[in-house]
Amino acid sequence: MELPADDRSASPYTGYTRAHWEAAADALLAAVEPYATADRALYHLPGDRVSHAGHLSDGLEGYARTLLLAAFRRDETVLGRYAEGLAAGPGGVWPQVADRSQPLVEAASIALALRLTRPLLWDRLDQSVRERTAAWLTDALTAEPWPCNWELFPVTVGGFLAETGHAPEAARKAIDRGLERIEDWYVGGGWYTDGDGRKYDYYNGWAMHLYPVLHAWLADDPELLDLYGGRLERHLADYARLFGGDGAPMHQGRSLTYRFATAAPLWLGALTGRTPLAAGETRRLASGALKYFLDRGAVDADGLLTLGWHGPDEAVLQTYSGPASPYWASKGFLGLLLPSDHEVWTAAEEPGPAERADAVTPIGGPNWLLQSTRSDGVVRLHNHGSEDIRYDPYYTRFAYSTVTQPLGSPPDNIVMVGGDPTRTGIVPLGVGEDWAVSRCAAGSGAEVTSLVVAKGAVEVRAHLVAGADPGTEVHVTGWVPWEDEQAELVPVHGLSDGFALSGTTGDTPTLFVALARLTAEPDPLPLRDLAAVEVLGDHGLSVRWASSGEVRNFRFTESDGRSAASSWSVTPC
């Protein structure tokens, strides 16, 4: 991909300006054009992989997701090509929108693109094409979505149809129904779970916030924008901390092949004026994400986005991932809706949170603890509240970072009880200024109550295993470096050395404690010199940080004391 020369005066961190984003969008759109069918209604991108929705649906996905990019780019010539596809697709070769079908997802992208470019595309279509397109989209108003972010696809379609006067009553019902549904999943502090349970990931940014805020903004509804924009603003205060100093987003959750779609909520905050971030910080984080992936092979020799993270990588795919799935990355170009003289484009880049200072940040909704270090720009996420067993290991590990990925064998960041690495039924027990606690079910019928305490790049990890037979083996693993980082896991109590620290349970609930560190510093101080950890009695823990002399004390406490398997929690003291 050919991009303009870096501009280090305007963008001292990335070198990227609006011209870089425009050039990247143009290159991506040009690269997919040869794969359009003769009628331009489908885009069949190359490769052997077919999603579980099938080849035809994958072709529709190629059309819809690249149309969304064309809508943000607002290039009339390119939009003209997509207008040809509208003449042949709806009511023709496109699969119908049905209950819980992939076309429902793509209908939302098409409707949003048409709404954003109405004078340039929709208003120039023949009346018959508009009628067929509206009729095809109308099925999305009543199609049953999966109970998750899919509830917002009928909302997005409904917003466009209501605006154009098609099925206005059904459109309004779809909007109201979807917006009411996501209220069940809002947990406060700017965070949603993606459906029932505790599924926290980037769908907060590129779905749960994106669609309601855009709908409120496009509908010019100040009441809705106050509600959803306020939530977005609170979310962005945490969200900005998920990006490493090298631009990398946190490697956690599903659909990671959407890559720089992670920039979408950053731009959305600037677009609607609902952001706590300075204009230069917004652009630095968004451009950093785009640059991170372009520099690491996300685009192949033909200019196409690959199915993966850096380059091709099946580990980050799901069964719904088809050849064109990565083009939901188009959402990352939302910033092109901002005029070129907007301050987000004209202000000088400012550093992101990971570049400003060491920080340990509790996030209440997901019960996460974020830990970042300025010297290497690494961000670590300690997961004590997010779970979606359908997509393990990208949800159920104890920790994730911007410079590692979850591994299958040997598994990273787990507690294995009796040879079983299971971590289910995660119960969040709280977060504080430098700690997070959770409880979960583990192998052999055991219950594990876990505490992490963090400062700088140092972590104290403590796990109390209750309910396991005496003599049950327990293994604890830590970080596995991806590139040039260093990872350490040092036994403190109840464990012996090795990649997987090992110990055995006693006759009563047994505490296992380790020091851990993931760092990209070239010559870090010895880990044992940075924290002194002492076990007090059977279930107390004292941590003294060498850098400040501060002491942090915690105690594992039993909730009812009736049996060895009773639930435990942790109390700072």
Disulfide bonds with the S-S distance in Angstrom:
none
